[in-house]
Amino acid sequence: MDYDKSQKIKSQSETPQGPLSREHIYDLVWEEPMLRVAEQLGVSSSYMARVCTELRIPRPPRGYWAQLEFGKAPARPSLPASRVGDITEWSPGDFIGTTERSAQKQVRATEISREQPDEKGAVTRKARSASAPEIEKIHPLLVGIKPLFLKTRNSDSGVLRPYKRLMPDILSSKEALDTAIAFADRLFRALTKQGHRVAIAPTSVQMRRTDVDLREVPRKNHYQQASWNPERPTVVYISEVPIGLTLFEMTEQIEMLYVGDSKYIPVRDLAPNQQRKISDPRYWTTKKDLASGRFCLQAYCTSWRVNWVKRWTEVKPGQLSSLVSTIVSELESAGPELAMKLETARIQAEEDHRRREEEQRLRREAESQALRAKQRQQSRQELLTAISAWDEAQRIEAYFAEVERSAASLNDEERRQLLERLSDARKLVGPLDPLKLLLHWKAPPEM
């Protein structure tokens, strides 16, 4: 489609409402310059470019619109098919993440590491440096995450509680962070090699994260500082079934010696000349949960309908690395099993939904019948009241008429007094019009 400079920018009132599909955004960015598309959607052009990157939408190259004006623009590339777990729609204001951007940075870093200027200043390929393999190997989810984990809150156990939450689901102490990232990288790449995508769950799909208890031996009714949890689960897609993954460093109960100034030292780390402090009344010992250096990998179903959790736990530090192939095989075996459980749960959920709707229909029908019966009873009562009022009015009017007739036999003075009292009595009783009661009465359908 040729770009027309005279095309008007859509007003803010015409900003699309609701989520936009990848296909829609793809059409937008190839029909108008990015700046105009961004203005239309109420975001910056750089953020719009980031949205395209994360949704894997190709963008016009630099100079495209000028080339298009002279009919020399390159052909529009096709929109790649979405992968399982990809973000497939976006609304202005939604958080988009940086997963794809991190992957592209990794590729660029790899390419740069393979190039060097020759004697004439030209850039040529070179043999891979010692660091190049590491750049190539690291999984996109793990690119540059270490510094983000180290920006952390205080932690009672030593397990980091970083401020940033849109990161892989890894809980580790500072001392074991490199080990955790290395294992996660090895596991993620092993799963990817088998054709299973590892990613942070997209915002367009509701997934739950199963809680973790960092303690090797969980204890009830015992205070534990809240651990860090990611904004969205980290999942691996096995046969399109998302399985959540949490790698966490376990804590163990350690005897600690209080040495003053709110400081504690593990008793096991005391030097021989410090052992005497244990018996000193100025000091005391207590037990605290501290990072153990041993990890546990927890896999779980991300659906609320299926309760499935599997753990691989280290007895000695480093054992998980030797279990990567076993973990991958067991996750692959769990995929079809979870698919069946999810399908069964979906059918059960639909049956439960139909049952609830039927129960609600019956309840509404019973409430409607009860209301109609109540209205009928109320209408009948009001009608009987109107009839009783008619009888009462007739009786009162007959009484007043009889008094007026009887007054004719009295002398003038007595008749005058009687008629005055009769007038006062009529005013006190008020108008007697039972027909108005019937006119204001409502039949059951009118209520």
C-alpha positions as CSV (number, residue, x, y, z in Angstrom):
1,M,0.0,0.0,0.0
2,D,1.5,3.4,-1.1
3,Y,2.0,5.9,1.7
4,D,0.1,9.2,1.1
5,K,1.6,12.2,2.9
6,S,-1.8,13.9,2.9
7,Q,-3.2,11.1,5.0
8,K,-4.5,12.6,8.2
9,I,-3.5,11.4,11.6
10,K,-6.3,9.8,13.5
11,S,-7.5,11.8,16.4
12,Q,-7.1,10.7,20.0
13,S,-10.8,9.9,20.2
14,E,-10.2,7.3,17.4
15,T,-7.6,5.4,19.4
16,P,-8.4,1.7,19.1
17,Q,-10.0,0.2,22.2
18,G,-9.2,-3.3,23.5
19,P,-6.4,-5.7,22.6
20,L,-4.7,-5.5,19.2
21,S,-3.7,-8.7,17.5
22,R,-0.3,-9.3,16.0
23,E,-1.8,-9.2,12.5
24,H,-3.5,-5.8,13.2
25,I,-0.3,-4.2,14.6
26,Y,1.6,-5.7,11.6
27,D,-0.8,-3.9,9.2
28,L,-0.5,-0.7,11.1
29,V,3.3,-0.4,11.1
30,W,3.5,-1.2,7.4
31,E,0.7,1.3,6.5
32,E,2.1,4.4,8.4
33,P,5.4,5.5,9.8
34,M,6.1,4.2,13.4
35,L,5.8,7.7,14.8
36,R,2.3,8.1,13.6
37,V,1.2,4.7,14.7
38,A,2.7,5.3,18.1
39,E,0.9,8.7,18.3
40,Q,-2.4,7.0,17.4
41,L,-2.0,4.4,20.1
42,G,-0.8,6.9,22.8
43,V,2.8,5.6,23.2
44,S,6.2,6.6,22.1
45,S,7.7,5.4,18.8
46,S,10.6,3.6,20.7
47,Y,8.1,1.8,22.9
48,M,6.1,0.8,19.8
49,A,9.2,-0.6,18.3
50,R,9.7,-2.6,21.4
51,V,6.2,-3.9,21.2
52,C,6.9,-5.1,17.6
53,T,10.1,-6.8,18.8
54,E,8.4,-8.7,21.6
55,L,5.5,-9.8,19.3
56,R,8.0,-10.7,16.6
57,I,6.5,-8.3,14.1
58,P,8.9,-7.2,11.3
59,R,9.2,-3.4,11.0
60,P,10.0,-1.2,7.9
61,P,13.7,-0.6,7.7
62,R,15.3,2.8,8.0
63,G,14.5,5.0,4.9
64,Y,11.6,2.7,3.9
65,W,9.0,5.5,3.5
66,A,11.3,7.7,1.4
67,Q,12.0,4.7,-0.9
68,L,8.3,3.9,-1.0
69,E,7.6,7.4,-2.3
70,F,9.8,6.8,-5.3
71,G,8.7,3.2,-5.8
72,K,12.0,1.7,-4.7
73,A,11.0,0.2,-1.3
74,P,11.9,-3.4,-0.5
75,A,9.1,-6.0,-0.4
76,R,7.2,-6.3,2.8
77,P,8.3,-9.4,4.8
78,S,5.7,-11.8,5.9
79,L,4.5,-12.0,9.5
80,P,6.1,-15.1,11.1
81,A,3.8,-17.6,12.6
82,S,3.4,-17.3,16.4
83,R,5.0,-19.9,18.6
84,V,3.4,-21.6,21.5
85,G,3.6,-19.2,24.5
86,D,4.2,-16.2,22.3
87,I,2.4,-12.9,23.1
88,T,-0.3,-12.7,20.4
89,E,-2.1,-9.5,21.3
90,W,-1.3,-6.2,23.1
91,S,-3.3,-3.3,24.4
92,P,-1.8,0.2,24.9
93,G,-0.6,0.4,28.6
94,D,0.1,-3.4,28.9
95,F,3.6,-4.3,30.1
96,I,5.5,-6.0,27.3
97,G,8.7,-7.3,28.8
98,T,12.2,-7.7,27.2
99,T,12.5,-11.4,26.3
100,E,12.9,-11.0,22.6
101,R,15.1,-7.9,22.9
102,S,17.4,-9.9,25.2
103,A,17.6,-12.7,22.7
104,Q,18.5,-10.2,19.9
105,K,21.2,-8.6,22.1
106,Q,22.7,-12.0,22.7
107,V,22.8,-12.6,18.9
108,R,24.4,-9.2,18.3
109,A,27.0,-9.8,21.1
110,T,27.9,-13.1,19.5
111,E,28.3,-11.6,16.1
112,I,30.5,-8.8,17.5
113,S,32.7,-11.2,19.3
114,R,33.4,-13.0,16.0
115,E,34.6,-9.9,14.3
116,Q,37.7,-7.8,14.5
117,P,39.3,-5.1,12.3
118,D,42.2,-6.3,10.1
119,E,45.4,-4.3,9.4
120,K,43.6,-2.1,6.9
121,G,40.8,-1.4,9.4
122,A,38.2,-3.6,7.7
123,V,36.0,-5.8,9.9
124,T,36.6,-9.5,9.3
125,R,35.7,-12.7,11.0
126,K,38.0,-14.0,13.6
127,A,38.4,-17.2,15.6
128,R,36.0,-17.3,18.5
129,S,37.4,-15.9,21.7
130,A,37.4,-17.7,25.0
131,S,34.3,-15.8,26.0
132,A,32.3,-16.3,22.7
133,P,31.1,-19.8,23.6
134,E,29.7,-18.5,26.9
135,I,27.8,-15.7,25.0
136,E,26.4,-18.2,22.6
137,K,25.3,-20.7,25.2
138,I,23.4,-18.5,27.6
139,H,19.7,-18.8,27.3
140,P,17.8,-15.5,26.3
141,L,15.9,-15.5,29.6
142,L,19.2,-15.3,31.6
143,V,21.0,-12.6,29.6
144,G,22.1,-9.8,32.0
145,I,20.0,-11.0,35.0
146,K,22.8,-11.2,37.6
147,P,23.1,-7.5,38.4
148,L,19.3,-7.3,38.6
149,F,19.2,-10.0,41.3
150,L,21.9,-8.3,43.3
151,K,19.7,-5.2,43.6
152,T,17.9,-6.6,46.5
153,R,16.0,-6.0,49.8
154,N,17.2,-7.2,53.2
155,S,16.8,-10.9,53.7
156,D,16.7,-12.8,56.9
157,S,17.7,-16.1,55.3
158,G,20.3,-14.7,52.8
159,V,18.1,-15.7,49.8
160,L,17.9,-12.6,47.6
161,R,14.7,-10.6,47.3
162,P,15.4,-8.3,44.2
163,Y,13.3,-5.3,43.5
164,K,12.7,-6.3,39.9
165,R,10.0,-8.9,39.4
166,L,9.8,-9.6,35.7
167,M,12.7,-12.1,35.7
168,P,13.1,-15.9,35.6
169,D,11.7,-17.7,38.7
170,I,15.0,-18.2,40.5
171,L,15.6,-17.8,44.2
172,S,19.2,-17.9,45.4
173,S,21.6,-16.4,47.8
174,K,24.3,-14.1,46.5
175,E,27.0,-16.8,47.1
176,A,25.1,-19.4,45.1
177,L,23.7,-17.1,42.4
178,D,26.3,-18.1,39.7
179,T,25.5,-21.7,40.4
180,A,21.8,-21.1,40.1
181,I,22.1,-19.2,36.8
182,A,24.5,-21.8,35.4
183,F,22.1,-24.7,36.2
184,A,19.1,-22.8,34.9
185,D,20.9,-22.1,31.7
186,R,21.9,-25.7,31.2
187,L,18.3,-26.9,31.9
188,F,16.7,-24.3,29.6
189,R,19.1,-25.0,26.8
190,A,18.6,-28.8,27.2
191,L,14.8,-28.3,27.0
192,T,15.1,-26.0,24.0
193,K,17.3,-28.5,22.2
194,Q,14.5,-31.0,22.6
195,G,12.1,-28.5,20.9
196,H,10.5,-27.3,24.1
197,R,10.2,-23.5,24.5
198,V,11.2,-22.0,27.8
199,A,9.7,-18.5,28.4
200,I,8.1,-16.2,30.9
201,A,4.3,-16.7,30.8
202,P,2.6,-14.1,28.5
203,T,0.2,-11.6,30.0
204,S,-2.6,-12.8,27.7
205,V,-2.9,-16.1,29.5
206,Q,-3.8,-16.5,33.1
207,M,-1.3,-18.8,34.8
208,R,-0.8,-19.4,38.5
209,R,2.5,-20.0,40.3
210,T,2.7,-22.6,43.0
211,D,4.1,-21.3,46.2
212,V,7.4,-22.6,47.5
213,D,8.6,-23.2,51.0
214,L,12.3,-22.5,51.1
215,R,12.9,-24.6,54.2
216,E,14.3,-28.1,53.8
217,V,12.1,-29.2,56.6
218,P,8.8,-27.2,56.5
219,R,7.4,-26.3,60.0
220,K,3.9,-25.1,60.8
221,N,3.2,-22.1,63.0
222,H,6.7,-20.7,62.4
223,Y,7.4,-17.2,61.1
224,Q,9.1,-17.1,57.8
225,Q,9.9,-13.9,55.9
226,A,8.1,-13.6,52.6
227,S,10.4,-14.7,49.8
228,W,10.7,-13.1,46.4
229,N,8.3,-14.1,43.7
230,P,8.3,-13.2,40.0
231,E,5.6,-11.1,38.3
232,R,4.8,-14.0,36.0
233,P,5.7,-17.7,36.1
234,T,8.6,-19.2,34.1
235,V,7.2,-22.0,32.0
236,V,8.4,-24.7,29.6
237,Y,5.9,-25.8,26.9
238,I,5.7,-29.6,26.6
239,S,3.4,-30.6,23.8
240,E,1.8,-27.1,24.1
241,V,1.2,-27.7,27.8
242,P,2.8,-25.1,30.0
243,I,4.7,-26.5,33.0
244,G,5.9,-23.9,35.6
245,L,9.5,-24.1,36.8
246,T,10.9,-22.6,40.0
247,L,14.5,-23.1,41.0
248,F,15.1,-22.1,44.6
249,E,17.9,-22.5,47.1
250,M,16.7,-24.3,50.2
251,T,17.2,-23.0,53.7
252,E,18.4,-25.0,56.7
253,Q,18.0,-24.5,60.4
254,I,21.3,-23.3,61.8
255,E,22.3,-22.7,65.5
256,M,23.3,-19.0,65.8
257,L,25.2,-17.2,68.6
258,Y,24.1,-13.7,69.5
259,V,27.2,-11.5,69.8
260,G,25.6,-8.2,70.4
261,D,24.6,-5.2,68.2
262,S,21.8,-7.3,66.6
263,K,24.4,-9.6,65.1
264,Y,24.4,-13.4,65.0
265,I,27.2,-15.8,64.1
266,P,26.7,-19.5,63.1
267,V,28.0,-21.6,66.0
268,R,29.6,-23.9,63.5
269,D,31.8,-21.0,62.2
270,L,33.1,-20.0,65.7
271,A,36.9,-20.2,66.2
272,P,38.0,-22.3,69.2
273,N,38.7,-19.2,71.2
274,Q,35.2,-18.0,70.5
275,Q,33.5,-21.2,71.8
276,R,33.6,-19.9,75.3
277,K,31.1,-17.3,74.5
278,I,28.4,-20.0,74.2
279,S,28.5,-20.4,78.0
280,D,28.8,-16.6,78.7
281,P,25.5,-15.4,80.1
282,R,25.8,-12.2,78.0
283,Y,25.3,-14.3,74.9
284,W,22.8,-16.8,73.8
285,T,22.0,-19.1,71.0
286,T,19.0,-19.4,68.8
287,K,18.1,-21.2,65.5
288,K,17.6,-19.4,62.2
289,D,16.8,-20.5,58.7
290,L,19.8,-19.7,56.4
291,A,20.6,-20.4,52.7
292,S,22.1,-23.9,52.5
293,G,23.7,-23.8,49.1
294,R,21.5,-26.7,48.0
295,F,18.8,-26.2,45.4
296,C,15.4,-27.6,44.6
297,L,13.8,-27.5,41.2
298,Q,10.0,-27.4,41.4
299,A,7.8,-28.1,38.4
300,Y,4.1,-27.6,38.6
301,C,0.9,-27.3,36.6
302,T,0.0,-23.6,35.9
303,S,-3.7,-24.3,35.9
304,W,-5.8,-23.8,39.0
305,R,-7.8,-26.9,37.9
306,V,-5.0,-29.4,38.3
307,N,-2.9,-29.9,41.4
308,W,0.4,-31.4,40.1
309,V,3.8,-30.6,41.6
310,K,7.1,-32.5,41.2
311,R,10.4,-31.6,42.8
312,W,14.1,-32.6,42.3
313,T,16.1,-31.8,45.5
314,E,19.8,-31.8,46.1
315,V,21.3,-33.6,49.1
316,K,24.7,-32.2,48.2
317,P,25.4,-28.9,46.4
318,G,25.7,-29.4,42.6
319,Q,23.7,-32.6,42.3
320,L,21.0,-31.1,40.1
321,S,23.4,-30.5,37.2
322,S,23.9,-34.3,36.8
323,L,20.1,-34.7,36.7
324,V,19.4,-32.4,33.7
325,S,18.7,-35.2,31.2
326,T,16.6,-37.0,33.8
327,I,14.6,-33.9,34.5
328,V,14.0,-33.2,30.8
329,S,12.8,-36.8,30.3
330,E,10.4,-36.7,33.2
331,L,9.0,-33.3,32.1
332,E,8.5,-34.7,28.6
333,S,6.7,-37.7,30.2
334,A,4.6,-35.4,32.3
335,G,3.4,-33.3,29.3
336,P,0.9,-35.9,27.9
337,E,-0.3,-36.8,31.4
338,L,-1.0,-33.2,32.3
339,A,-2.7,-32.7,28.9
340,M,-5.1,-35.4,29.8
341,K,-5.7,-34.1,33.3
342,L,-6.2,-30.6,32.0
343,E,-8.8,-31.9,29.4
344,T,-10.6,-33.8,32.1
345,A,-10.5,-30.8,34.4
346,R,-11.8,-28.6,31.5
347,I,-14.7,-31.0,30.9
348,Q,-15.5,-31.1,34.6
349,A,-15.3,-27.3,34.8
350,E,-17.8,-27.0,31.9
351,E,-20.1,-29.5,33.7
352,D,-19.7,-27.5,36.9
353,H,-20.5,-24.3,35.0
354,R,-23.6,-25.8,33.5
355,R,-24.7,-27.1,36.9
356,R,-24.2,-23.7,38.5
357,E,-26.1,-22.0,35.7
358,E,-29.0,-24.5,36.1
359,E,-29.0,-24.0,39.8
360,Q,-29.1,-20.3,39.3
361,R,-31.9,-20.6,36.8
362,L,-33.9,-22.7,39.2
363,R,-33.2,-20.3,42.1
364,R,-34.3,-17.3,39.9
365,E,-37.4,-19.2,38.9
366,A,-38.2,-20.0,42.5
367,E,-37.6,-16.4,43.6
368,S,-39.8,-15.2,40.7
369,Q,-42.6,-17.6,41.8
370,A,-42.3,-16.5,45.4
371,L,-42.4,-12.9,44.3
372,R,-45.5,-13.5,42.2
373,A,-47.2,-15.3,45.2
374,K,-46.3,-12.4,47.4
375,Q,-47.6,-9.8,45.0
376,R,-50.8,-11.8,44.6
377,Q,-51.3,-11.9,48.4
378,Q,-50.5,-8.2,48.7
379,S,-52.9,-7.3,45.9
380,R,-55.7,-9.4,47.5
381,Q,-55.1,-7.8,50.8
382,E,-55.3,-4.3,49.3
383,L,-58.5,-5.3,47.5
384,L,-60.1,-6.5,50.7
385,T,-59.0,-3.3,52.4
386,A,-60.7,-1.3,49.7
387,I,-63.9,-3.4,50.1
388,S,-63.8,-3.0,53.9
389,A,-63.3,0.8,53.3
390,W,-66.4,0.8,51.1
391,D,-68.5,-0.9,53.8
392,E,-67.2,1.5,56.4
393,A,-67.9,4.5,54.2
394,Q,-71.5,3.3,53.6
395,R,-72.1,2.8,57.3
396,I,-70.7,6.2,58.3
397,E,-72.6,8.0,55.5
398,A,-75.8,6.2,56.6
399,Y,-75.2,7.3,60.2
400,F,-74.7,11.0,59.1
401,A,-77.8,10.9,56.9
402,E,-79.9,9.5,59.8
403,V,-78.6,12.2,62.1
404,E,-79.5,14.9,59.6
405,R,-83.0,13.5,59.2
406,S,-83.5,13.3,62.9
407,A,-82.5,16.9,63.3
408,A,-85.6,18.0,61.5
409,S,-87.7,17.1,64.6
410,L,-85.8,19.3,66.9
411,N,-86.3,23.0,67.7
412,D,-84.3,25.6,65.9
413,E,-81.6,26.0,68.6
414,E,-81.1,22.3,69.1
415,R,-81.1,21.6,65.3
416,R,-78.5,24.4,64.8
417,Q,-76.2,22.9,67.4
418,L,-76.7,19.4,66.1
419,L,-76.0,20.4,62.5
420,E,-72.8,22.3,63.6
421,R,-71.6,19.2,65.4
422,L,-72.5,17.1,62.4
423,S,-70.4,19.4,60.2
424,D,-67.4,19.0,62.6
425,A,-67.8,15.3,62.6
426,R,-67.7,15.1,58.7
427,K,-64.6,17.2,58.7
428,L,-63.0,14.9,61.3
429,V,-63.8,11.8,59.3
430,G,-62.8,13.3,56.0
431,P,-64.0,12.6,52.5
432,L,-65.6,9.2,52.1
433,D,-64.7,8.1,48.6
434,P,-64.1,4.3,48.5
435,L,-64.0,4.4,44.7
436,K,-60.6,6.2,44.9
437,L,-59.2,3.2,46.8
438,L,-60.2,0.9,44.0
439,L,-58.8,3.1,41.4
440,H,-55.4,3.1,43.2
441,W,-55.5,-0.6,43.8
442,K,-53.0,-2.6,41.8
443,A,-53.7,-6.0,40.3
444,P,-50.9,-8.6,40.6
445,P,-49.5,-8.1,37.1
446,E,-49.3,-4.3,37.8
447,M,-47.1,-4.8,40.9
